[in-house]
């Protein structure tokens, strides 16, 4: 399936609200991602993405938003590190889209910024997301035992990292 990584635009709000309004998306995301996902949520997200800078992309297929990906650069002594986050509408799961998007996005970050390390924290039961990262060359570096409380229970979270020197593997 063909897709593009595009800068967010305010005109994407309706499409984002439609694709993100699926309870299956929030299962493995931090609590900041609401359900139901409204047009107002989409407009606020896009406004924030536009004000925060260049590390936010919409995943677009056939002119519609099907997901998003971002990297937030840290501060201070960790300023050469960025936290990766992503999501995809369930109708597009298991098609290799997110693996391709993460690979493209990481290459873009490493080639256009001074970021030396990209890391992601994934709820351990989210095996599909762990596989995406591993296919893109991320290494599992540890497990944060019972560090997440979601859906009324504790989960372990896995920390994955990718270094700029490893980007040939992406």
C-alpha positions, 0 to 999 in steps of 0.5 A: 500500500502506498503512503506518504509522510507529510507535514501536518496541515489544518486541512487534515483535521476531519480525516484525522478525527475519523481515522483516530476515533477507534477504541483499538488505537488507545489500548497501547497508548499513553492516556493523553490520547482520548477516546472518543477522538473528536474533531476538536481533539484533531484540531488541537493535536494539529495545532500543537504539532505545527507549533512544536516544529518539524518532527511531526508527520501525518501518514497519508494514503489516498489523500486521507490521514491513516496515522501519525509519527513524531519524535520529540527531542529531549533537553539538556544533557539528553538533547541529542536524543529523541522520543519516538511515538506513532499510531496507525488506524486499525484498518491499516494494521498488518500491512507493513505501513508502520514499519516502512514509515518508522524506517523513513522517518528515522532516516529523515531525523538522522539525516536532517538533525543532530539527533544521535539516538531515537528511543521508543517505550512500548507496552510489552503486550503490544507485540506488533509495535515491538516487531515494528521497531525490531524490523527497523533496527531498534534494539531492545535495551531493557524492560521497565517492570510494571511501569505502566498502569492502563486498563486497570492493570500494570504492564511492563514497558520495553525500551528500544533504541536506535543510534545514528551510527546504526541507521544503515540498518533502518 
